[in-house]
């Protein structure tokens, strides 16, 4: 853990922060060119999430979902897989959590944990499918996870429209969950927090998911670096042939990587349904599944850095919403900034790989094979 939190992790975080600062600077230049009030627009973008309690709550709520998704993506990326299935796992997690909240008549101390466990289970089971296809049929995981996303979304829409939505509802949505089916506030009922607790409860939807995401972060770290499964995961990611030669059941590891990843995507869905919206609605995920990839890339798949990158990226998204409502700028500006950040971070990441491949090729052409050309790299963190 010291290695993950050491100077290497600090340098990675510093690089990400530099990339964000450069992207924000370029974004401001673009804003100057297209906005009648660039200072006001960018002020709303940079400071809007902190200007009101409800906006602060929006930032934290969105960041919680992004952190869950970043943890899900980091697990499959660590095995050098590329899953795009978080969207489907999340929407099914929301569906199961919502169905339990609506139709299981048990007290809150049973119903909410049951909804959370149900969302985790469906995420795990849905992740098994592309994992099996990849491990045993060598199916491309990008294609299979993308196609399964559409299947999951259509299942969700069909059940919501024809089975869950009340017949007299004017729009496609379920009934609002009762208090027993909603995630409780994150503030415990402590007497001296009375007014502050009431204020946050009335103006935000920050729930116990805040605690869950902290626990999930350390669970993913423990899985990656303190368990046999994590060792096998990193071995497969470093060099699958070497892992197979060393006795690792690579097929089982690939299947479990995709399935365990689904647990945390399912948790994100439970948070959306029972923590934020407190009902099932169409387009409940709004494409958030793909944003988890950005969060994980920014953190270099380091689970202990994902909360920081999730908060940073969630702040950008919350600021974009405030900017859109408060100025003549569209929230698409945040997509420009996002693209620049990804470009800067991935370019910095890819250049050493390109340089290493050039070095290996030159060494092979000279007839002297490099010592590390085929050796796997098993590290404590990216």
Secondary structure, 3 states (H helix, E strand, C coil): CHHHHCHHHHHHHHHHHHHHHHHHHHHHHHHHHHCCCHHHHHHHHHHHHHCCHHHHHHHHHHHHHHHHHHHHHHHHHHCCCCCCCHHHHHHHHHHHHHHHHHHCCCCHHHHHHHHHHHHHHHHHHHHHHHHHHHHHHCCCHHHHHHHHHHHHHHHHHHHHHHHHCCCCCCCCECCCCCHHHCCCECCCCCHHHHHHHHHHHHHCCCECHHHHHHHHHHHHHHHHHCCHHHHHHHHHHHCHHHHHHCCCCHHHHHHHHHHHHHHHHHHHHHHHHHHHHCCCECCCCCCHHHHHHHHHHHCCCCHHHHHHHHHHHHHHHHHHHHHHHHCCCCCHHHHHHHHHHHHHHHHHHHHHHHHHHHHHHHHHHCCCCCCCCCCCCCCCCC
